[in-house]
């Protein structure tokens, strides 16, 4: 379609190409004319040979390749004015996308030898345990903590997910088996600290850095993120504790929110909580995420041991029903987004206190 002033001139051109050479199919317009290519149809009319085709554009000096492809006999490739290409077979059926414009990915193995959980119904995290990957450490960043990045040495020991080179990573399948049946959760730890005083019962102030852009929306706001207390050395508290609180700013930016515990297994700090115990806090009513933490108030002394606080995003859960037999969870397309730098860890809701062996794999696809 040529446009010159107020004059619009439609045109079409058919070109038969019989030799392996460069052939002009759309020529240059006059200096005062704009030429728009509305469509381009390229077909291999050969009866027996495939053809490699390159479509290029030149301004007379610089040549730019727009697309290169191979057409089998009877196949065609079409280009439309919106810049899209469609590849059809000899029967007119569209080919699905291929290459990095579609999917590429890998299966990531997972294996851990866990230690005993506290009580049935409480949460236990395998991050400290030997296996594949090896043990993950909270580090020594102090009470203000550090943001995580699963691709750097400080967080080696998380489940290793390579950064997407183009597009993004998506979790599309989970498989896991365990020697004792439990409910399993994989989560992305965005922030972690250490150095809190376990005998202090008043508020301990925290200034958290800006979270990495790994919330459910790929931002730093923390939507979909939760707060956890991780036991890194067995505690000495004489009874279960449910009066600890966390002051935080929610994902909408509202400060002064309070996260709490509940006096029930799984939502309280167990008596003499064992290393690996992880306790998830309840957010204040109406909140759907955590942007930062301002303070932690244990309220009751933990007597001895050590803890770390986490801000984490739940990725996916799966349950096992037959000991040592793998359970599978296929996640609908395109999958659950794993942003670059994800620090994936694994925890369980313990069905029993028995030390458990875990193994499985995560399928991560890049789109």
C-alpha positions as CSV (number, residue, x, y, z in Angstrom):
1,X,0.0,0.0,0.0
2,X,1.6,3.3,-1.2
3,X,0.7,6.6,0.5
4,X,1.7,9.8,-1.2
5,X,0.1,12.9,0.3
6,X,-3.7,12.2,0.2
7,X,-3.3,9.5,-2.5
8,X,-3.5,5.9,-1.5
9,X,-2.5,3.3,-4.1
10,X,-3.0,-0.4,-3.4
11,X,-0.8,-2.9,-5.1
12,X,0.1,-6.5,-5.2
13,X,3.0,-8.5,-6.8
14,X,3.6,-12.2,-7.5
15,X,7.2,-13.3,-7.8
16,X,8.3,-16.7,-9.0
17,X,11.8,-17.6,-7.6
18,X,13.5,-20.6,-9.2
19,X,17.2,-20.1,-8.3
20,X,19.1,-19.7,-5.1
21,X,19.7,-16.0,-5.2
22,X,18.6,-12.8,-3.7
23,X,15.3,-11.6,-5.2
24,X,13.5,-8.3,-4.6
25,X,9.9,-8.9,-3.9
26,X,9.0,-5.4,-2.6
27,X,10.9,-2.6,-4.3
28,X,11.8,0.8,-2.9
29,X,9.1,3.5,-3.2
30,X,9.6,7.0,-4.7
31,X,11.1,9.6,-2.4
32,X,7.8,11.2,-1.6
33,X,5.9,7.9,-1.1
34,X,5.5,5.7,2.0
35,X,5.2,2.0,1.3
36,X,3.5,-0.3,3.8
37,X,3.7,-4.1,3.4
38,X,0.3,-5.4,4.4
39,X,1.1,-9.0,3.9
40,X,3.8,-11.3,2.5
41,X,3.1,-14.9,1.5
42,X,6.0,-17.3,0.9
43,X,5.3,-20.8,-0.3
44,X,7.5,-23.8,-1.3
45,X,5.8,-25.1,-4.4
46,X,8.5,-27.8,-4.9
47,X,7.4,-31.4,-5.1
48,X,10.4,-32.9,-3.3
49,X,12.9,-30.5,-1.8
50,X,13.0,-28.3,1.3
51,X,14.0,-24.6,0.9
52,X,15.8,-22.3,3.3
53,X,14.4,-18.8,3.1
54,X,15.7,-15.6,4.6
55,X,13.6,-12.4,4.5
56,X,15.8,-9.2,4.6
57,X,15.2,-5.5,4.5
58,X,17.7,-3.0,3.2
59,X,17.8,0.8,3.1
60,X,20.3,0.7,0.3
61,X,23.3,0.5,2.7
62,X,22.4,-1.7,5.7
63,X,20.9,-5.1,5.3
64,X,18.8,-6.5,8.3
65,X,17.5,-10.1,8.4
66,X,13.9,-10.1,9.5
67,X,13.3,-13.9,9.6
68,X,15.0,-17.1,8.5
69,X,13.2,-20.4,8.2
70,X,13.0,-23.7,6.3
71,X,9.9,-24.7,4.3
72,X,9.2,-28.3,3.4
73,X,7.4,-29.0,0.2
74,X,3.9,-27.5,0.2
75,X,4.5,-25.4,3.3
76,X,4.1,-21.6,3.6
77,X,5.0,-18.7,5.8
78,X,2.9,-15.6,6.0
79,X,3.7,-12.1,7.4
80,X,1.0,-9.7,8.4
81,X,1.0,-5.9,8.9
82,X,1.2,-6.3,12.7
83,X,4.6,-7.9,12.3
84,X,3.5,-11.5,13.0
85,X,4.6,-14.6,11.2
86,X,2.6,-17.8,10.8
87,X,4.1,-21.1,9.6
88,X,1.6,-23.6,8.0
89,X,2.2,-27.2,6.8
90,X,1.1,-28.5,3.4
91,X,-2.5,-29.1,4.8
92,X,-2.8,-25.6,6.1
93,X,-2.4,-26.4,9.8
94,X,-0.5,-23.9,11.9
95,X,2.8,-25.0,13.4
96,X,3.1,-24.4,17.2
97,X,5.7,-21.9,18.3
98,X,9.2,-23.2,18.7
99,X,12.6,-22.1,20.0
100,X,13.1,-19.7,22.9
101,X,9.9,-17.9,21.8
102,X,8.1,-21.0,23.3
103,X,9.5,-23.3,26.0
104,X,12.8,-24.6,27.0
105,X,13.6,-25.9,30.5
106,X,14.9,-28.6,32.7
107,X,14.1,-30.9,35.6
108,X,15.8,-30.0,38.9
109,X,16.4,-32.9,41.3
110,X,15.6,-32.5,45.0
111,X,16.8,-34.8,47.9
112,X,17.0,-34.2,51.6
113,X,17.7,-36.2,54.7
114,X,15.6,-34.5,57.4
115,X,15.8,-34.7,61.2
116,X,12.9,-35.1,63.6
117,X,10.1,-32.6,63.6
118,X,8.7,-31.2,66.9
119,X,5.1,-32.4,67.0
120,X,2.6,-33.6,64.4
121,X,1.0,-30.6,62.8
122,X,3.9,-28.2,63.1
123,X,6.0,-27.0,60.2
124,X,9.6,-28.3,59.6
125,X,12.0,-26.8,57.0
126,X,14.6,-28.9,55.3
127,X,16.9,-26.0,54.3
128,X,19.5,-27.0,56.9
129,X,19.7,-30.6,55.9
130,X,22.2,-32.5,53.7
131,X,21.2,-33.7,50.3
132,X,20.8,-32.0,46.9
133,X,21.0,-29.2,47.1
134,X,23.4,-29.1,50.1
135,X,22.5,-27.2,53.2
136,X,21.4,-23.6,53.0
137,X,22.5,-21.1,55.7
138,X,20.8,-17.9,56.9
139,X,24.1,-16.1,57.0
140,X,25.3,-13.5,59.5
141,X,23.6,-10.3,58.2
142,X,22.3,-9.3,61.6
143,X,18.8,-8.2,62.7
144,X,18.2,-6.0,59.7
145,X,18.9,-9.0,57.5
146,X,19.6,-9.4,53.8
147,X,17.8,-10.0,50.6
148,X,18.4,-13.3,48.9
149,X,19.6,-14.3,45.5
150,X,19.6,-18.0,44.7
151,X,22.2,-17.5,42.0
152,X,25.0,-16.2,44.2
153,X,27.2,-18.0,46.8
154,X,25.5,-16.6,49.9
155,X,22.4,-18.6,49.0
156,X,23.9,-21.7,47.5
157,X,21.9,-24.5,49.1
158,X,18.6,-23.3,47.9
159,X,17.0,-25.3,45.0
160,X,19.1,-24.1,42.0
161,X,17.1,-22.3,39.3
162,X,19.1,-20.7,36.5
163,X,18.1,-17.2,35.6
164,X,16.0,-17.0,32.5
165,X,18.1,-15.7,29.6
166,X,15.0,-14.5,27.7
167,X,11.4,-14.4,28.9
168,X,10.8,-15.9,32.3
169,X,11.0,-19.2,34.3
170,X,7.8,-21.1,35.2
171,X,7.3,-24.0,37.5
172,X,5.2,-26.5,35.6
173,X,5.4,-29.7,37.6
174,X,6.3,-31.1,41.0
175,X,7.2,-34.6,41.9
176,X,8.1,-35.7,45.5
177,X,8.3,-38.8,47.6
178,X,9.0,-39.1,51.3
179,X,9.6,-42.0,53.7
180,X,6.8,-40.6,55.9
181,X,3.8,-38.9,54.3
182,X,3.5,-35.2,54.8
183,X,2.2,-32.1,53.1
184,X,5.0,-30.2,51.4
185,X,5.4,-26.6,50.5
186,X,8.0,-24.9,48.3
187,X,8.6,-21.2,48.9
188,X,10.8,-18.4,47.8
189,X,12.7,-16.8,50.7
190,X,13.1,-13.1,49.7
191,X,14.6,-11.8,53.0
192,X,16.2,-13.4,56.0
193,X,17.9,-12.2,59.2
194,X,19.7,-13.5,62.3
195,X,21.0,-12.1,65.6
196,X,17.7,-11.6,67.4
197,X,18.0,-12.0,71.2
198,X,15.9,-15.0,72.2
199,X,15.6,-13.8,75.8
200,X,14.3,-10.3,75.0
201,X,10.5,-10.1,75.4
202,X,10.0,-6.5,74.3
203,X,10.1,-5.2,70.7
204,X,13.3,-5.7,68.8
205,X,13.5,-3.2,66.0
206,X,14.3,-4.2,62.4
207,X,15.0,-2.1,59.3
208,X,14.5,-4.4,56.3
209,X,16.0,-3.4,53.0
210,X,13.8,-3.1,49.9
211,X,12.7,-6.6,48.9
212,X,13.8,-8.1,45.6
213,X,11.3,-7.8,42.8
214,X,10.0,-11.3,43.3
215,X,6.5,-11.0,44.8
216,X,3.5,-12.5,42.9
217,X,3.6,-9.6,40.5
218,X,7.4,-9.4,40.1
219,X,7.5,-6.2,42.2
220,X,9.1,-5.2,45.5
221,X,5.8,-4.6,47.2
222,X,5.6,-8.1,48.7
223,X,2.1,-9.1,47.6
224,X,1.7,-12.8,48.3
225,X,4.5,-12.8,50.8
226,X,4.3,-14.2,54.4
227,X,6.3,-13.9,57.6
228,X,8.0,-16.9,59.2
229,X,10.2,-17.6,62.3
230,X,12.9,-20.3,61.6
231,X,14.6,-22.1,64.4
232,X,18.3,-22.3,63.6
233,X,19.4,-23.9,67.0
234,X,17.0,-25.8,69.3
235,X,15.1,-23.4,71.7
236,X,14.8,-23.8,75.4
237,X,11.2,-22.5,75.9
238,X,9.4,-24.5,78.6
239,X,6.0,-24.4,76.9
240,X,4.4,-23.6,73.6
241,X,4.3,-19.8,72.8
242,X,1.5,-18.1,70.9
243,X,1.8,-14.5,72.0
244,X,4.7,-13.4,69.8
245,X,4.0,-10.6,67.3
246,X,5.5,-8.9,64.3
247,X,5.0,-5.2,63.3
248,X,5.1,-4.9,59.6
249,X,4.1,-2.8,56.5
250,X,1.7,-4.6,54.2
251,X,2.0,-4.9,50.4
252,X,-0.2,-1.8,50.0
253,X,2.3,0.3,51.9
254,X,0.2,0.5,55.1
255,X,2.5,0.5,58.2
256,X,1.7,-0.5,61.7
257,X,0.2,-3.8,60.9
258,X,0.5,-6.7,63.4
259,X,1.1,-10.4,62.5
260,X,0.2,-12.9,65.2
261,X,0.3,-16.5,66.2
262,X,-2.5,-18.9,67.3
263,X,-2.5,-21.4,70.1
264,X,-2.6,-24.5,67.9
265,X,0.1,-26.8,66.5
266,X,1.4,-25.3,63.3
267,X,0.7,-21.7,64.3
268,X,2.7,-21.4,67.5
269,X,6.3,-21.9,68.7
270,X,6.4,-25.5,70.0
271,X,7.9,-26.3,73.4
272,X,11.7,-26.5,73.1
273,X,11.3,-26.1,69.4
274,X,13.8,-28.2,67.5
275,X,16.2,-26.9,64.9
276,X,14.4,-26.7,61.5
277,X,11.1,-25.8,63.0
278,X,9.4,-23.0,61.0
279,X,6.4,-21.0,62.2
280,X,4.2,-19.0,59.9
281,X,2.6,-15.9,61.3
282,X,-1.0,-14.8,60.6
283,X,-1.3,-11.4,58.8
284,X,-3.7,-8.8,60.0
285,X,-7.2,-9.0,58.6
286,X,-7.4,-7.9,55.0
287,X,-3.7,-8.0,54.2
288,X,-2.4,-10.0,51.3
289,X,1.3,-9.5,51.6
290,X,4.3,-8.0,53.5
291,X,6.6,-5.2,52.2
292,X,8.8,-4.8,55.3
293,X,9.2,-5.7,59.0
294,X,9.6,-3.0,61.6
295,X,9.9,-5.1,64.8
296,X,9.6,-8.5,66.4
297,X,8.2,-9.0,69.9
298,X,8.7,-12.5,71.3
299,X,6.7,-11.6,74.4
300,X,7.8,-14.8,76.1
301,X,11.4,-15.8,76.5
302,X,12.8,-18.6,74.3
303,X,15.4,-19.1,77.0
304,X,18.1,-20.4,74.7
305,X,18.9,-21.3,71.1
306,X,18.6,-19.1,68.0
307,X,16.1,-17.9,65.4
308,X,15.8,-16.1,62.1
309,X,12.9,-14.3,60.6
310,X,11.9,-14.7,56.9
311,X,9.8,-12.9,54.4
312,X,8.8,-15.5,51.8
313,X,6.4,-16.2,48.9
314,X,4.5,-19.5,48.8
315,X,5.2,-21.1,45.4
316,X,3.3,-24.4,45.5
317,X,2.2,-27.3,47.8
318,X,1.9,-31.0,47.2
319,X,0.9,-33.9,49.5
320,X,2.3,-37.5,49.6
321,X,-0.1,-40.4,50.3
322,X,2.0,-43.5,50.0
323,X,5.4,-43.7,51.7
324,X,8.4,-43.7,49.3
325,X,6.1,-43.4,46.2
326,X,6.3,-40.2,44.2
327,X,3.3,-37.9,44.1
328,X,2.9,-35.7,41.1
329,X,1.4,-32.2,40.6
330,X,1.1,-30.8,37.1
331,X,0.6,-27.0,37.1
332,X,-1.6,-25.5,34.3
333,X,0.1,-23.5,31.6
334,X,2.1,-21.4,31.6
335,X,3.0,-22.4,35.2
336,X,4.0,-20.5,38.4
337,X,6.4,-17.7,37.7
338,X,9.8,-18.0,39.3
339,X,11.6,-14.6,39.0
340,X,15.3,-14.5,38.5
341,X,17.2,-14.9,41.8
342,X,14.5,-17.0,43.4
343,X,15.7,-18.7,46.6
344,X,13.6,-21.8,46.7
345,X,13.3,-23.8,50.0
346,X,11.2,-26.7,51.1
347,X,9.2,-27.3,54.2
348,X,6.5,-29.7,55.4
349,X,3.5,-29.8,57.7
350,X,4.7,-32.8,59.7
351,X,2.2,-35.7,60.0
352,X,4.6,-37.4,62.5
353,X,7.8,-36.5,64.3
354,X,9.8,-39.2,62.6
355,X,13.0,-38.2,60.7
356,X,12.1,-38.3,57.0
357,X,14.0,-38.8,53.7
358,X,12.7,-36.7,50.8
359,X,13.4,-37.0,47.1
360,X,11.8,-35.6,43.9
361,X,12.2,-33.1,41.2
362,X,10.9,-29.7,40.0
363,X,10.3,-29.1,36.3
364,X,11.0,-25.5,35.4
365,X,10.4,-24.2,31.9
366,X,11.6,-21.0,30.3
367,X,9.1,-19.1,28.2
